[in-house]
């Protein structure tokens, strides 16, 4: 039995040590906002936070989740009040939307570490989150807006 905190709530999951967190989230806990993309931690669609750090859930074994705090897109802010959620909406970032939960989770982790990132920091920290629709300019603009919104709270 794996015990951890998911979006602020204690959960227990009967999962094997080597089961990827992604499958426990989606198939056992109903957190379908976290997407399967490549299965090799290359595209970023499955990004969640583990103790505040952006991680790829598709390759993270459940054994490393035991006793930790996991935040998915569903737990970022239920009322969409997180600066990243507000900025994503303001800039109409999603096109197809498939990668966006991973993009947003990476952006939230970036802003927690770097509250006022420059272009190079954004590019460096968001590298590895692939958007097939090419909404990178809107993503970058939204991150800058979220930084401004976050500094007001």
Secondary structure, DSSP 8 states (H G I E B T S, - for coil): -EEEEETTEEEEE---TTSBHHHIIIIIT--TTS--S-SSSSS-TTEEEETTEEEETTT-BGGGTTT-EEE-HHHH-TTS-SHHHHHHHHTT--SS-TTHHHHHHHHHHHHHH-TT--HHHHHHHHTT---TT--HHHHHHHHHHHHHHHHH-
